[in-house]
């Protein structure tokens, strides 16, 4: 069924998503610690921010892939309903 296929997709990606979220939390903490030092190393702060940004990009990529995978399971009417809930296709 559709629900089983969607549930399977979500379970497949859950561990990777969780690991990236944990990594993101650790990177935010590390960046905060760098910024709290009396004398901050600009290169260290920049490098930490780059790592954090890369992890955020990966999470966004995963979310987009998941969205597309779920859409692939739905029929046309369901995709239209999903799109309208997310505001896709509306004039702005």
N, C-alpha and C positions, 0 to 999 in steps of 0.2 A: 504494500500500500504506500501511498505518498507519505503518510506520517512516519512509517517505518524507515523509508528511504531518507527523509529529512533528519530523523533522529539518528540514523546511522552516520550521516554526514557530520552532524554536530559532535557525536561521540568521537569520530575519527580525528577531528581537529581540536577537541577540548584540551588534551594534554599539551599539545604544542602551544595553544593559546595561553594556557595557564603558565607554562614555563616562560613565555615571553612577558607576560604580565609581572611575574616574579622578578625577572631580569630588569624590567623597566623600573620597578620599585627600588631595587638595589642601585640602579644607575642614578635615579633621582636623589637617593640618600647620599651616594658618593659625591655627586655634584654639590649638594647642599653642604656637605662637610668641607669640601674644597673652598666654597665661598665663605664659610664661617671662620677660616683661618685669619689671624691678624694680618698676615701678608699673603696675598693670594698669588698663585702662579698663573698668569694669563693663558699660557699654553696648556697647562693641565686642565684649566676650566674649559677652554675651547675643545680640547680632546674629549673630555667627559661629556660635553654637550653634543658633540658629533656622534658619540656612541649612543647617547640617549635618543637623538633624532633618528638614527638608523633603526633602532628598535621600534620607535613609534611608527616609522614608515612601514616596517615589516608587519606590524599589527594592523595597520590600515589596509595593506595589501591582502592580508589574510581575511579581513572582514569583507573586502570587496569580492574576493574569490568565493567566500561562503555565500554571500548574497547571490552571486551569479549561479552557484551550484543549486541553491534552493529554487531560484527562478526556473532552472532547467527541469526541475521535477514537476512544476506547476503547469496546468493547462492555461490557455490564453485568457480565459475569464479570470482565473485566479491571479495571473500576472497583472492584469489590469487593476484588480482590486488592491493588490500589494503596492503597485505603483501609485495609486491614488492615496493610499495611507501614508506613503512616504513623500508625497508632493511631487512626484516625477511627472513630467509632461505638462505641468501647469505653467501658465504665463507668469512672469515675474517682472 
